[in-house]
Amino acid sequence: MSVYFYDSEQFLPIDIDKAWNFFSSAKNLSIITPRELDFTILTDLDNKEIYEGMHIDYTVKPLFGIKVRWKTKINKVEKPEMFSDMQLKGPYKTWEHTHTFFKKDNGVLMKDHVKYELPFGIIGRITNSLLVKKKIEDIFIYRRNVLKKIFGNGNNNN
């Protein structure tokens, strides 16, 4: 059994409340997810802000254009500093994603920490090395680029 981690951070030249309002709205996930994943939210969200215990159902095509159902649970919320979600059903054996927001003088430093595990033992480890690790990295690169377009680049390396 192999557990993997992916970490990403990005400075956004916005205040922490604006960052929280954007990222705590699950409907914005489709905006920051690459189109080829065909990410579709199935849950009627009614523009609700996330809350602990919230379940969200999606479909996504993570590999080879194969559509899978994905169900996540928001398992921790500390507004406006962090929230975490975990997969209840989906393509991973384990998926836990923590979103953290740090207030800066001229914006917010947003950090993502993903812990994931693939099924199928050695086949999962090979699949991670050949495909999954790069796919996750590409998703976060896409997100960074979209967020730059939405909120601006900022000139802070913090």
Chimera marker file (.cmm) of the C-alpha trace (Angstrom):
<marker_set name="trace">
<marker id="1" x="0.000" y="0.000" z="0.000" r="1" g="1" b="0" radius="0.5"/>
<marker id="2" x="1.492" y="3.322" z="-1.125" r="1" g="1" b="0" radius="0.5"/>
<marker id="3" x="0.246" y="6.679" z="0.035" r="1" g="1" b="0" radius="0.5"/>
<marker id="4" x="1.127" y="9.710" z="-2.083" r="1" g="1" b="0" radius="0.5"/>
<marker id="5" x="1.086" y="13.429" z="-1.422" r="1" g="1" b="0" radius="0.5"/>
<marker id="6" x="0.754" y="16.454" z="-3.637" r="1" g="1" b="0" radius="0.5"/>
<marker id="7" x="1.278" y="20.014" z="-2.402" r="1" g="1" b="0" radius="0.5"/>
<marker id="8" x="0.619" y="23.270" z="-4.191" r="1" g="1" b="0" radius="0.5"/>
<marker id="9" x="0.547" y="26.913" z="-3.200" r="1" g="1" b="0" radius="0.5"/>
<marker id="10" x="-0.434" y="30.128" z="-4.895" r="1" g="1" b="0" radius="0.5"/>
<marker id="11" x="-0.538" y="33.752" z="-3.898" r="1" g="1" b="0" radius="0.5"/>
<marker id="12" x="-3.788" y="35.519" z="-4.764" r="1" g="1" b="0" radius="0.5"/>
<marker id="13" x="-3.974" y="39.337" z="-4.632" r="1" g="1" b="0" radius="0.5"/>
<marker id="14" x="-7.394" y="39.287" z="-2.916" r="1" g="1" b="0" radius="0.5"/>
<marker id="15" x="-8.542" y="39.436" z="0.683" r="1" g="1" b="0" radius="0.5"/>
<marker id="16" x="-9.202" y="36.280" z="2.661" r="1" g="1" b="0" radius="0.5"/>
<marker id="17" x="-12.985" y="36.752" z="2.607" r="1" g="1" b="0" radius="0.5"/>
<marker id="18" x="-13.055" y="36.916" z="-1.189" r="1" g="1" b="0" radius="0.5"/>
<marker id="19" x="-10.843" y="33.810" z="-1.351" r="1" g="1" b="0" radius="0.5"/>
<marker id="20" x="-13.107" y="31.977" z="1.098" r="1" g="1" b="0" radius="0.5"/>
<marker id="21" x="-16.266" y="32.947" z="-0.777" r="1" g="1" b="0" radius="0.5"/>
<marker id="22" x="-14.856" y="31.606" z="-4.032" r="1" g="1" b="0" radius="0.5"/>
<marker id="23" x="-13.329" y="28.345" z="-2.771" r="1" g="1" b="0" radius="0.5"/>
<marker id="24" x="-16.051" y="27.471" z="-0.275" r="1" g="1" b="0" radius="0.5"/>
<marker id="25" x="-18.615" y="27.430" z="-3.065" r="1" g="1" b="0" radius="0.5"/>
<marker id="26" x="-18.466" y="23.926" z="-4.565" r="1" g="1" b="0" radius="0.5"/>
<marker id="27" x="-19.998" y="25.193" z="-7.812" r="1" g="1" b="0" radius="0.5"/>
<marker id="28" x="-16.702" y="26.970" z="-8.560" r="1" g="1" b="0" radius="0.5"/>
<marker id="29" x="-14.912" y="23.617" z="-8.818" r="1" g="1" b="0" radius="0.5"/>
<marker id="30" x="-16.100" y="23.251" z="-12.399" r="1" g="1" b="0" radius="0.5"/>
<marker id="31" x="-14.536" y="26.639" z="-13.259" r="1" g="1" b="0" radius="0.5"/>
<marker id="32" x="-11.083" y="25.554" z="-12.063" r="1" g="1" b="0" radius="0.5"/>
<marker id="33" x="-11.169" y="21.980" z="-13.392" r="1" g="1" b="0" radius="0.5"/>
<marker id="34" x="-9.835" y="21.180" z="-16.879" r="1" g="1" b="0" radius="0.5"/>
<marker id="35" x="-12.634" y="20.687" z="-19.422" r="1" g="1" b="0" radius="0.5"/>
<marker id="36" x="-11.303" y="17.324" z="-20.620" r="1" g="1" b="0" radius="0.5"/>
<marker id="37" x="-12.199" y="15.881" z="-17.201" r="1" g="1" b="0" radius="0.5"/>
<marker id="38" x="-15.870" y="16.593" z="-17.996" r="1" g="1" b="0" radius="0.5"/>
<marker id="39" x="-16.429" y="17.466" z="-14.338" r="1" g="1" b="0" radius="0.5"/>
<marker id="40" x="-20.152" y="17.667" z="-13.552" r="1" g="1" b="0" radius="0.5"/>
<marker id="41" x="-21.698" y="18.419" z="-10.160" r="1" g="1" b="0" radius="0.5"/>
<marker id="42" x="-24.787" y="16.269" z="-9.578" r="1" g="1" b="0" radius="0.5"/>
<marker id="43" x="-25.768" y="17.632" z="-6.162" r="1" g="1" b="0" radius="0.5"/>
<marker id="44" x="-28.183" y="20.557" z="-6.064" r="1" g="1" b="0" radius="0.5"/>
<marker id="45" x="-26.047" y="23.047" z="-4.151" r="1" g="1" b="0" radius="0.5"/>
<marker id="46" x="-28.441" y="26.038" z="-4.071" r="1" g="1" b="0" radius="0.5"/>
<marker id="47" x="-25.335" y="28.275" z="-3.848" r="1" g="1" b="0" radius="0.5"/>
<marker id="48" x="-24.723" y="26.984" z="-0.326" r="1" g="1" b="0" radius="0.5"/>
<marker id="49" x="-21.405" y="27.589" z="1.346" r="1" g="1" b="0" radius="0.5"/>
<marker id="50" x="-19.742" y="24.351" z="2.368" r="1" g="1" b="0" radius="0.5"/>
<marker id="51" x="-20.313" y="22.990" z="5.858" r="1" g="1" b="0" radius="0.5"/>
<marker id="52" x="-18.977" y="20.075" z="7.882" r="1" g="1" b="0" radius="0.5"/>
<marker id="53" x="-20.725" y="16.885" z="6.863" r="1" g="1" b="0" radius="0.5"/>
<marker id="54" x="-21.821" y="18.204" z="3.460" r="1" g="1" b="0" radius="0.5"/>
<marker id="55" x="-21.851" y="15.516" z="0.739" r="1" g="1" b="0" radius="0.5"/>
<marker id="56" x="-21.279" y="16.434" z="-2.895" r="1" g="1" b="0" radius="0.5"/>
<marker id="57" x="-21.754" y="14.058" z="-5.839" r="1" g="1" b="0" radius="0.5"/>
<marker id="58" x="-19.953" y="14.512" z="-9.172" r="1" g="1" b="0" radius="0.5"/>
<marker id="59" x="-19.076" y="12.684" z="-12.320" r="1" g="1" b="0" radius="0.5"/>
<marker id="60" x="-15.586" y="13.034" z="-13.731" r="1" g="1" b="0" radius="0.5"/>
<marker id="61" x="-13.451" y="11.397" z="-16.408" r="1" g="1" b="0" radius="0.5"/>
<marker id="62" x="-10.069" y="11.045" z="-14.668" r="1" g="1" b="0" radius="0.5"/>
<marker id="63" x="-8.390" y="8.648" z="-17.122" r="1" g="1" b="0" radius="0.5"/>
<marker id="64" x="-9.007" y="7.391" z="-20.644" r="1" g="1" b="0" radius="0.5"/>
<marker id="65" x="-12.326" y="9.240" z="-20.942" r="1" g="1" b="0" radius="0.5"/>
<marker id="66" x="-14.043" y="6.793" z="-18.592" r="1" g="1" b="0" radius="0.5"/>
<marker id="67" x="-16.770" y="8.523" z="-16.573" r="1" g="1" b="0" radius="0.5"/>
<marker id="68" x="-16.853" y="7.691" z="-12.865" r="1" g="1" b="0" radius="0.5"/>
<marker id="69" x="-19.009" y="8.840" z="-9.966" r="1" g="1" b="0" radius="0.5"/>
<marker id="70" x="-17.235" y="10.703" z="-7.203" r="1" g="1" b="0" radius="0.5"/>
<marker id="71" x="-18.761" y="11.479" z="-3.807" r="1" g="1" b="0" radius="0.5"/>
<marker id="72" x="-16.955" y="13.733" z="-1.357" r="1" g="1" b="0" radius="0.5"/>
<marker id="73" x="-17.663" y="14.786" z="2.185" r="1" g="1" b="0" radius="0.5"/>
<marker id="74" x="-16.585" y="18.096" z="3.665" r="1" g="1" b="0" radius="0.5"/>
<marker id="75" x="-15.063" y="16.807" z="6.879" r="1" g="1" b="0" radius="0.5"/>
<marker id="76" x="-13.636" y="19.965" z="8.457" r="1" g="1" b="0" radius="0.5"/>
<marker id="77" x="-14.348" y="23.686" z="8.115" r="1" g="1" b="0" radius="0.5"/>
<marker id="78" x="-12.548" y="26.508" z="9.927" r="1" g="1" b="0" radius="0.5"/>
<marker id="79" x="-13.869" y="29.622" z="8.193" r="1" g="1" b="0" radius="0.5"/>
<marker id="80" x="-12.058" y="31.465" z="6.603" r="1" g="1" b="0" radius="0.5"/>
<marker id="81" x="-8.721" y="29.698" z="7.149" r="1" g="1" b="0" radius="0.5"/>
<marker id="82" x="-9.248" y="26.125" z="5.962" r="1" g="1" b="0" radius="0.5"/>
<marker id="83" x="-11.491" y="23.291" z="4.929" r="1" g="1" b="0" radius="0.5"/>
<marker id="84" x="-10.891" y="19.695" z="4.001" r="1" g="1" b="0" radius="0.5"/>
<marker id="85" x="-12.747" y="17.140" z="1.984" r="1" g="1" b="0" radius="0.5"/>
<marker id="86" x="-12.446" y="13.418" z="1.557" r="1" g="1" b="0" radius="0.5"/>
<marker id="87" x="-13.616" y="10.976" z="-1.054" r="1" g="1" b="0" radius="0.5"/>
<marker id="88" x="-16.367" y="8.635" z="0.078" r="1" g="1" b="0" radius="0.5"/>
<marker id="89" x="-16.725" y="6.982" z="-3.333" r="1" g="1" b="0" radius="0.5"/>
<marker id="90" x="-14.637" y="7.406" z="-6.446" r="1" g="1" b="0" radius="0.5"/>
<marker id="91" x="-11.535" y="6.462" z="-8.402" r="1" g="1" b="0" radius="0.5"/>
<marker id="92" x="-9.099" y="6.567" z="-5.469" r="1" g="1" b="0" radius="0.5"/>
<marker id="93" x="-8.701" y="4.207" z="-2.563" r="1" g="1" b="0" radius="0.5"/>
<marker id="94" x="-8.090" y="7.330" z="-0.447" r="1" g="1" b="0" radius="0.5"/>
<marker id="95" x="-8.404" y="11.008" z="-1.348" r="1" g="1" b="0" radius="0.5"/>
<marker id="96" x="-8.098" y="13.747" z="1.275" r="1" g="1" b="0" radius="0.5"/>
<marker id="97" x="-7.700" y="17.375" z="0.199" r="1" g="1" b="0" radius="0.5"/>
<marker id="98" x="-6.974" y="20.208" z="2.620" r="1" g="1" b="0" radius="0.5"/>
<marker id="99" x="-7.354" y="23.817" z="1.455" r="1" g="1" b="0" radius="0.5"/>
<marker id="100" x="-5.635" y="26.403" z="3.665" r="1" g="1" b="0" radius="0.5"/>
<marker id="101" x="-5.703" y="30.198" z="3.372" r="1" g="1" b="0" radius="0.5"/>
<marker id="102" x="-3.130" y="32.470" z="5.007" r="1" g="1" b="0" radius="0.5"/>
<marker id="103" x="-3.842" y="36.198" z="5.229" r="1" g="1" b="0" radius="0.5"/>
<marker id="104" x="-1.016" y="38.341" z="3.845" r="1" g="1" b="0" radius="0.5"/>
<marker id="105" x="-0.659" y="42.144" z="3.764" r="1" g="1" b="0" radius="0.5"/>
<marker id="106" x="-1.566" y="42.331" z="0.103" r="1" g="1" b="0" radius="0.5"/>
<marker id="107" x="-3.485" y="39.105" z="-0.454" r="1" g="1" b="0" radius="0.5"/>
<marker id="108" x="-3.835" y="35.467" z="0.474" r="1" g="1" b="0" radius="0.5"/>
<marker id="109" x="-1.463" y="32.537" z="0.256" r="1" g="1" b="0" radius="0.5"/>
<marker id="110" x="-3.550" y="29.508" z="-0.655" r="1" g="1" b="0" radius="0.5"/>
<marker id="111" x="-2.132" y="26.048" z="-0.016" r="1" g="1" b="0" radius="0.5"/>
<marker id="112" x="-3.486" y="22.702" z="-1.154" r="1" g="1" b="0" radius="0.5"/>
<marker id="113" x="-2.399" y="19.449" z="0.420" r="1" g="1" b="0" radius="0.5"/>
<marker id="114" x="-3.608" y="16.226" z="-1.163" r="1" g="1" b="0" radius="0.5"/>
<marker id="115" x="-3.125" y="12.773" z="0.305" r="1" g="1" b="0" radius="0.5"/>
<marker id="116" x="-4.134" y="9.971" z="-2.015" r="1" g="1" b="0" radius="0.5"/>
<marker id="117" x="-3.872" y="6.249" z="-2.463" r="1" g="1" b="0" radius="0.5"/>
<marker id="118" x="-4.734" y="4.157" z="-5.486" r="1" g="1" b="0" radius="0.5"/>
<marker id="119" x="-6.375" y="0.730" z="-5.504" r="1" g="1" b="0" radius="0.5"/>
<marker id="120" x="-4.917" y="-2.395" z="-7.119" r="1" g="1" b="0" radius="0.5"/>
<marker id="121" x="-1.558" y="-2.691" z="-5.307" r="1" g="1" b="0" radius="0.5"/>
<marker id="122" x="1.396" y="-2.826" z="-7.698" r="1" g="1" b="0" radius="0.5"/>
<marker id="123" x="-0.825" y="-1.894" z="-10.661" r="1" g="1" b="0" radius="0.5"/>
<marker id="124" x="-1.919" y="1.225" z="-8.757" r="1" g="1" b="0" radius="0.5"/>
<marker id="125" x="1.714" y="2.126" z="-8.004" r="1" g="1" b="0" radius="0.5"/>
<marker id="126" x="2.665" y="1.757" z="-11.668" r="1" g="1" b="0" radius="0.5"/>
<marker id="127" x="-0.406" y="3.736" z="-12.767" r="1" g="1" b="0" radius="0.5"/>
<marker id="128" x="0.532" y="6.515" z="-10.356" r="1" g="1" b="0" radius="0.5"/>
<marker id="129" x="4.089" y="6.671" z="-11.711" r="1" g="1" b="0" radius="0.5"/>
<marker id="130" x="2.994" y="6.637" z="-15.345" r="1" g="1" b="0" radius="0.5"/>
<marker id="131" x="-0.241" y="8.652" z="-15.285" r="1" g="1" b="0" radius="0.5"/>
<marker id="132" x="-1.929" y="9.747" z="-12.084" r="1" g="1" b="0" radius="0.5"/>
<marker id="133" x="0.839" y="11.828" z="-10.479" r="1" g="1" b="0" radius="0.5"/>
<marker id="134" x="1.265" y="13.862" z="-13.679" r="1" g="1" b="0" radius="0.5"/>
<marker id="135" x="-2.519" y="14.206" z="-14.117" r="1" g="1" b="0" radius="0.5"/>
<marker id="136" x="-2.908" y="15.645" z="-10.604" r="1" g="1" b="0" radius="0.5"/>
<marker id="137" x="-0.005" y="18.018" z="-11.220" r="1" g="1" b="0" radius="0.5"/>
<marker id="138" x="-1.578" y="19.136" z="-14.516" r="1" g="1" b="0" radius="0.5"/>
<marker id="139" x="-4.920" y="19.802" z="-12.798" r="1" g="1" b="0" radius="0.5"/>
<marker id="140" x="-3.267" y="22.106" z="-10.268" r="1" g="1" b="0" radius="0.5"/>
<marker id="141" x="-1.248" y="23.880" z="-12.989" r="1" g="1" b="0" radius="0.5"/>
<marker id="142" x="-4.525" y="24.467" z="-14.836" r="1" g="1" b="0" radius="0.5"/>
<marker id="143" x="-6.113" y="25.793" z="-11.623" r="1" g="1" b="0" radius="0.5"/>
<marker id="144" x="-3.230" y="28.190" z="-11.004" r="1" g="1" b="0" radius="0.5"/>
<marker id="145" x="-3.572" y="29.578" z="-14.530" r="1" g="1" b="0" radius="0.5"/>
<marker id="146" x="-7.352" y="30.008" z="-14.268" r="1" g="1" b="0" radius="0.5"/>
<marker id="147" x="-7.043" y="31.663" z="-10.862" r="1" g="1" b="0" radius="0.5"/>
<marker id="148" x="-4.467" y="34.108" z="-12.265" r="1" g="1" b="0" radius="0.5"/>
<marker id="149" x="-6.983" y="35.069" z="-14.957" r="1" g="1" b="0" radius="0.5"/>
<marker id="150" x="-9.810" y="35.471" z="-12.436" r="1" g="1" b="0" radius="0.5"/>
<marker id="151" x="-7.968" y="37.246" z="-9.610" r="1" g="1" b="0" radius="0.5"/>
<marker id="152" x="-4.755" y="38.556" z="-11.170" r="1" g="1" b="0" radius="0.5"/>
<marker id="153" x="-1.197" y="37.466" z="-10.678" r="1" g="1" b="0" radius="0.5"/>
<marker id="154" x="0.027" y="39.553" z="-7.787" r="1" g="1" b="0" radius="0.5"/>
<marker id="155" x="3.696" y="40.326" z="-7.478" r="1" g="1" b="0" radius="0.5"/>
<marker id="156" x="4.399" y="38.523" z="-4.242" r="1" g="1" b="0" radius="0.5"/>
<marker id="157" x="6.458" y="35.374" z="-3.888" r="1" g="1" b="0" radius="0.5"/>
<marker id="158" x="5.357" y="34.757" z="-0.284" r="1" g="1" b="0" radius="0.5"/>
<link id1="1" id2="2" r="1" g="1" b="0" radius="0.2"/>
<link id1="2" id2="3" r="1" g="1" b="0" radius="0.2"/>
<link id1="3" id2="4" r="1" g="1" b="0" radius="0.2"/>
<link id1="4" id2="5" r="1" g="1" b="0" radius="0.2"/>
<link id1="5" id2="6" r="1" g="1" b="0" radius="0.2"/>
<link id1="6" id2="7" r="1" g="1" b="0" radius="0.2"/>
<link id1="7" id2="8" r="1" g="1" b="0" radius="0.2"/>
<link id1="8" id2="9" r="1" g="1" b="0" radius="0.2"/>
<link id1="9" id2="10" r="1" g="1" b="0" radius="0.2"/>
<link id1="10" id2="11" r="1" g="1" b="0" radius="0.2"/>
<link id1="11" id2="12" r="1" g="1" b="0" radius="0.2"/>
<link id1="12" id2="13" r="1" g="1" b="0" radius="0.2"/>
<link id1="13" id2="14" r="1" g="1" b="0" radius="0.2"/>
<link id1="14" id2="15" r="1" g="1" b="0" radius="0.2"/>
<link id1="15" id2="16" r="1" g="1" b="0" radius="0.2"/>
<link id1="16" id2="17" r="1" g="1" b="0" radius="0.2"/>
<link id1="17" id2="18" r="1" g="1" b="0" radius="0.2"/>
<link id1="18" id2="19" r="1" g="1" b="0" radius="0.2"/>
<link id1="19" id2="20" r="1" g="1" b="0" radius="0.2"/>
<link id1="20" id2="21" r="1" g="1" b="0" radius="0.2"/>
<link id1="21" id2="22" r="1" g="1" b="0" radius="0.2"/>
<link id1="22" id2="23" r="1" g="1" b="0" radius="0.2"/>
<link id1="23" id2="24" r="1" g="1" b="0" radius="0.2"/>
<link id1="24" id2="25" r="1" g="1" b="0" radius="0.2"/>
<link id1="25" id2="26" r="1" g="1" b="0" radius="0.2"/>
<link id1="26" id2="27" r="1" g="1" b="0" radius="0.2"/>
<link id1="27" id2="28" r="1" g="1" b="0" radius="0.2"/>
<link id1="28" id2="29" r="1" g="1" b="0" radius="0.2"/>
<link id1="29" id2="30" r="1" g="1" b="0" radius="0.2"/>
<link id1="30" id2="31" r="1" g="1" b="0" radius="0.2"/>
<link id1="31" id2="32" r="1" g="1" b="0" radius="0.2"/>
<link id1="32" id2="33" r="1" g="1" b="0" radius="0.2"/>
<link id1="33" id2="34" r="1" g="1" b="0" radius="0.2"/>
<link id1="34" id2="35" r="1" g="1" b="0" radius="0.2"/>
<link id1="35" id2="36" r="1" g="1" b="0" radius="0.2"/>
<link id1="36" id2="37" r="1" g="1" b="0" radius="0.2"/>
<link id1="37" id2="38" r="1" g="1" b="0" radius="0.2"/>
<link id1="38" id2="39" r="1" g="1" b="0" radius="0.2"/>
<link id1="39" id2="40" r="1" g="1" b="0" radius="0.2"/>
<link id1="40" id2="41" r="1" g="1" b="0" radius="0.2"/>
<link id1="41" id2="42" r="1" g="1" b="0" radius="0.2"/>
<link id1="42" id2="43" r="1" g="1" b="0" radius="0.2"/>
<link id1="43" id2="44" r="1" g="1" b="0" radius="0.2"/>
<link id1="44" id2="45" r="1" g="1" b="0" radius="0.2"/>
<link id1="45" id2="46" r="1" g="1" b="0" radius="0.2"/>
<link id1="46" id2="47" r="1" g="1" b="0" radius="0.2"/>
<link id1="47" id2="48" r="1" g="1" b="0" radius="0.2"/>
<link id1="48" id2="49" r="1" g="1" b="0" radius="0.2"/>
<link id1="49" id2="50" r="1" g="1" b="0" radius="0.2"/>
<link id1="50" id2="51" r="1" g="1" b="0" radius="0.2"/>
<link id1="51" id2="52" r="1" g="1" b="0" radius="0.2"/>
<link id1="52" id2="53" r="1" g="1" b="0" radius="0.2"/>
<link id1="53" id2="54" r="1" g="1" b="0" radius="0.2"/>
<link id1="54" id2="55" r="1" g="1" b="0" radius="0.2"/>
<link id1="55" id2="56" r="1" g="1" b="0" radius="0.2"/>
<link id1="56" id2="57" r="1" g="1" b="0" radius="0.2"/>
<link id1="57" id2="58" r="1" g="1" b="0" radius="0.2"/>
<link id1="58" id2="59" r="1" g="1" b="0" radius="0.2"/>
<link id1="59" id2="60" r="1" g="1" b="0" radius="0.2"/>
<link id1="60" id2="61" r="1" g="1" b="0" radius="0.2"/>
<link id1="61" id2="62" r="1" g="1" b="0" radius="0.2"/>
<link id1="62" id2="63" r="1" g="1" b="0" radius="0.2"/>
<link id1="63" id2="64" r="1" g="1" b="0" radius="0.2"/>
<link id1="64" id2="65" r="1" g="1" b="0" radius="0.2"/>
<link id1="65" id2="66" r="1" g="1" b="0" radius="0.2"/>
<link id1="66" id2="67" r="1" g="1" b="0" radius="0.2"/>
<link id1="67" id2="68" r="1" g="1" b="0" radius="0.2"/>
<link id1="68" id2="69" r="1" g="1" b="0" radius="0.2"/>
<link id1="69" id2="70" r="1" g="1" b="0" radius="0.2"/>
<link id1="70" id2="71" r="1" g="1" b="0" radius="0.2"/>
<link id1="71" id2="72" r="1" g="1" b="0" radius="0.2"/>
<link id1="72" id2="73" r="1" g="1" b="0" radius="0.2"/>
<link id1="73" id2="74" r="1" g="1" b="0" radius="0.2"/>
<link id1="74" id2="75" r="1" g="1" b="0" radius="0.2"/>
<link id1="75" id2="76" r="1" g="1" b="0" radius="0.2"/>
<link id1="76" id2="77" r="1" g="1" b="0" radius="0.2"/>
<link id1="77" id2="78" r="1" g="1" b="0" radius="0.2"/>
<link id1="78" id2="79" r="1" g="1" b="0" radius="0.2"/>
<link id1="79" id2="80" r="1" g="1" b="0" radius="0.2"/>
<link id1="80" id2="81" r="1" g="1" b="0" radius="0.2"/>
<link id1="81" id2="82" r="1" g="1" b="0" radius="0.2"/>
<link id1="82" id2="83" r="1" g="1" b="0" radius="0.2"/>
<link id1="83" id2="84" r="1" g="1" b="0" radius="0.2"/>
<link id1="84" id2="85" r="1" g="1" b="0" radius="0.2"/>
<link id1="85" id2="86" r="1" g="1" b="0" radius="0.2"/>
<link id1="86" id2="87" r="1" g="1" b="0" radius="0.2"/>
<link id1="87" id2="88" r="1" g="1" b="0" radius="0.2"/>
<link id1="88" id2="89" r="1" g="1" b="0" radius="0.2"/>
<link id1="89" id2="90" r="1" g="1" b="0" radius="0.2"/>
<link id1="90" id2="91" r="1" g="1" b="0" radius="0.2"/>
<link id1="91" id2="92" r="1" g="1" b="0" radius="0.2"/>
<link id1="92" id2="93" r="1" g="1" b="0" radius="0.2"/>
<link id1="93" id2="94" r="1" g="1" b="0" radius="0.2"/>
<link id1="94" id2="95" r="1" g="1" b="0" radius="0.2"/>
<link id1="95" id2="96" r="1" g="1" b="0" radius="0.2"/>
<link id1="96" id2="97" r="1" g="1" b="0" radius="0.2"/>
<link id1="97" id2="98" r="1" g="1" b="0" radius="0.2"/>
<link id1="98" id2="99" r="1" g="1" b="0" radius="0.2"/>
<link id1="99" id2="100" r="1" g="1" b="0" radius="0.2"/>
<link id1="100" id2="101" r="1" g="1" b="0" radius="0.2"/>
<link id1="101" id2="102" r="1" g="1" b="0" radius="0.2"/>
<link id1="102" id2="103" r="1" g="1" b="0" radius="0.2"/>
<link id1="103" id2="104" r="1" g="1" b="0" radius="0.2"/>
<link id1="104" id2="105" r="1" g="1" b="0" radius="0.2"/>
<link id1="105" id2="106" r="1" g="1" b="0" radius="0.2"/>
<link id1="106" id2="107" r="1" g="1" b="0" radius="0.2"/>
<link id1="107" id2="108" r="1" g="1" b="0" radius="0.2"/>
<link id1="108" id2="109" r="1" g="1" b="0" radius="0.2"/>
<link id1="109" id2="110" r="1" g="1" b="0" radius="0.2"/>
<link id1="110" id2="111" r="1" g="1" b="0" radius="0.2"/>
<link id1="111" id2="112" r="1" g="1" b="0" radius="0.2"/>
<link id1="112" id2="113" r="1" g="1" b="0" radius="0.2"/>
<link id1="113" id2="114" r="1" g="1" b="0" radius="0.2"/>
<link id1="114" id2="115" r="1" g="1" b="0" radius="0.2"/>
<link id1="115" id2="116" r="1" g="1" b="0" radius="0.2"/>
<link id1="116" id2="117" r="1" g="1" b="0" radius="0.2"/>
<link id1="117" id2="118" r="1" g="1" b="0" radius="0.2"/>
<link id1="118" id2="119" r="1" g="1" b="0" radius="0.2"/>
<link id1="119" id2="120" r="1" g="1" b="0" radius="0.2"/>
<link id1="120" id2="121" r="1" g="1" b="0" radius="0.2"/>
<link id1="121" id2="122" r="1" g="1" b="0" radius="0.2"/>
<link id1="122" id2="123" r="1" g="1" b="0" radius="0.2"/>
<link id1="123" id2="124" r="1" g="1" b="0" radius="0.2"/>
<link id1="124" id2="125" r="1" g="1" b="0" radius="0.2"/>
<link id1="125" id2="126" r="1" g="1" b="0" radius="0.2"/>
<link id1="126" id2="127" r="1" g="1" b="0" radius="0.2"/>
<link id1="127" id2="128" r="1" g="1" b="0" radius="0.2"/>
<link id1="128" id2="129" r="1" g="1" b="0" radius="0.2"/>
<link id1="129" id2="130" r="1" g="1" b="0" radius="0.2"/>
<link id1="130" id2="131" r="1" g="1" b="0" radius="0.2"/>
<link id1="131" id2="132" r="1" g="1" b="0" radius="0.2"/>
<link id1="132" id2="133" r="1" g="1" b="0" radius="0.2"/>
<link id1="133" id2="134" r="1" g="1" b="0" radius="0.2"/>
<link id1="134" id2="135" r="1" g="1" b="0" radius="0.2"/>
<link id1="135" id2="136" r="1" g="1" b="0" radius="0.2"/>
<link id1="136" id2="137" r="1" g="1" b="0" radius="0.2"/>
<link id1="137" id2="138" r="1" g="1" b="0" radius="0.2"/>
<link id1="138" id2="139" r="1" g="1" b="0" radius="0.2"/>
<link id1="139" id2="140" r="1" g="1" b="0" radius="0.2"/>
<link id1="140" id2="141" r="1" g="1" b="0" radius="0.2"/>
<link id1="141" id2="142" r="1" g="1" b="0" radius="0.2"/>
<link id1="142" id2="143" r="1" g="1" b="0" radius="0.2"/>
<link id1="143" id2="144" r="1" g="1" b="0" radius="0.2"/>
<link id1="144" id2="145" r="1" g="1" b="0" radius="0.2"/>
<link id1="145" id2="146" r="1" g="1" b="0" radius="0.2"/>
<link id1="146" id2="147" r="1" g="1" b="0" radius="0.2"/>
<link id1="147" id2="148" r="1" g="1" b="0" radius="0.2"/>
<link id1="148" id2="149" r="1" g="1" b="0" radius="0.2"/>
<link id1="149" id2="150" r="1" g="1" b="0" radius="0.2"/>
<link id1="150" id2="151" r="1" g="1" b="0" radius="0.2"/>
<link id1="151" id2="152" r="1" g="1" b="0" radius="0.2"/>
<link id1="152" id2="153" r="1" g="1" b="0" radius="0.2"/>
<link id1="153" id2="154" r="1" g="1" b="0" radius="0.2"/>
<link id1="154" id2="155" r="1" g="1" b="0" radius="0.2"/>
<link id1="155" id2="156" r="1" g="1" b="0" radius="0.2"/>
<link id1="156" id2="157" r="1" g="1" b="0" radius="0.2"/>
<link id1="157" id2="158" r="1" g="1" b="0" radius="0.2"/>
</marker_set>
